Amino acid sequence: MKALLLENINPLATEVLEANGFEVTNVKGALDEDELIAALDGVDVLGIRSKTHVTSRVLQSPQASNLLTIGAYCIGTNQIDLITAADRGVTVFNAPYSNTRSVVELAFAEIIAMARRLTVQDSDMHKQVWNKSALHSHEVRGRTLGIVGYGNIGSQLSVIAEMFGMRVLFFDIAEKLALGNAERVSTLDELLRRAEVISLHVDGRASNKDLFGAAEFAAMRPRSLFLNLCRGHVVDVDALADAIKSGHIAGAAVDVFPQEPKSSGEPFVSPLVGLPNVILTPHIGGSTMEAQHNIAEFVSGKVSNYVARGATEMSVNIPSVTLSESLGQFRVAHLHKNIPGVMAALNKTFGELGVNISTQVLGTWGDTGYVVSDVSAEVSDDVLDTLSTVPGTVRVLSFGGPNGLRSRRGSIPASALAQ
């Protein structure tokens, strides 16, 4: 089994995958679409971070025919076409919790740094200018933090902020349980009107593009602070630069940008460069040694467990099924379109082929179904070929025995079934 890891993924990922029998190739930077297609020839497992885009064209290319699973060694998965991946029988895993604390700590450090204008003071001192003054320098205690997006990161930031004596408001389109004394507000406008610090923690869905522009910055309180450590495309950076230059926004901290260099060492261009009390970091919110170690271990474990026994717990595009240890020695996993009659046809086929099922677990999610069957004997290649002809089949996997993992794609294109 071959694994390809891109974008300087922590070396622990290689160690975990090699310990599970993979031959691992590492590439330092991101790959563009054509480069990725060429690199996927013969690859079973792909590991990426945020800069490599796994598009529909990549997934449908002949070179990706062996691809079983993608590990996103980060939180976000918007760089992957999840629907096409599911339709091609490619399971995707990410690390939704492993680096949340790193992002939260950076965000709060930047809130304090902006409130105290530490970057301005530091710059003056390095120019040998001694400017001892309290002008425009504030404590965060007693200030109001507004959090847009109250998920894993936003809610943790809420707790930390309260520990420092801040009041916390949050806005989220989904129902979220308020932690501590945090107050949920019903509209984004209300949050902008009341908060003195705004921090964005939304996901990368297309509807969040340009969530913050000139109108939103104008609606914020004068001399507010602004942070974006989530996705670059959610903020109009030109509008942010204008708001800072006018003095309406007193400081900003930005870790993600609409256009980012593909690899370290490339030039970075932004209208925010050189502006006072603006902290710019190169997409390192989750880049601590601890976080990258945890992500490498978590994601590599998930993809290894999927390839070894069909486990899909916490997959982001395939039904998540919790599997016990196999009661027998052999296991068959069947990924299919969630249409009527598939399970009946599958089990009828098992019966006609003389395959006895000891246990069976089914999960469905939207247009996709996933069933794992522990069987009494190893299924032959002929049986796998027959199972792949069950109407609605996307992919069939067989685990166990001397032949190890075997895979068959469904004989009916998923796109045809969707029509």
Secondary structure, 3 states (H helix, E strand, C coil): CEEEECCCCCHHHHHHHHHCCCEEEECCCCCCHHHHHHHCCCCCEEEECCCCCECHHHHHCHHHCCCCEEEECCCCCCCECHHHHHHCCCEEECCCCCCHHHHHHHHHHHHHHHHCCHHHHHHHHHCCCCCCCCCCCCCCCCCEEEEECCCHHHHHHHHHHHHCCCEEEEECCCCCCCCCCCEECCCHHHHHHHCCEEEECCCCCHHHCCCECHHHHHHCCCCEEEEECCCHHHECHHHHHHHHHHCCEEEEEECCCCCCCCCCCCCCCCCCCCCCCEEECCCCCCCCHHHHHHHHHHHHHHHHHHHHHCCCCCECCCCCCCCCCCCCCEEEEEEEECCCCHHHHHHHHHHHCCCCEEEEEEEEECCEEEEEEEECCCCCHHHHHHHCCCCCEEEEEEECCCCCCEEEECCCCHHHHHC
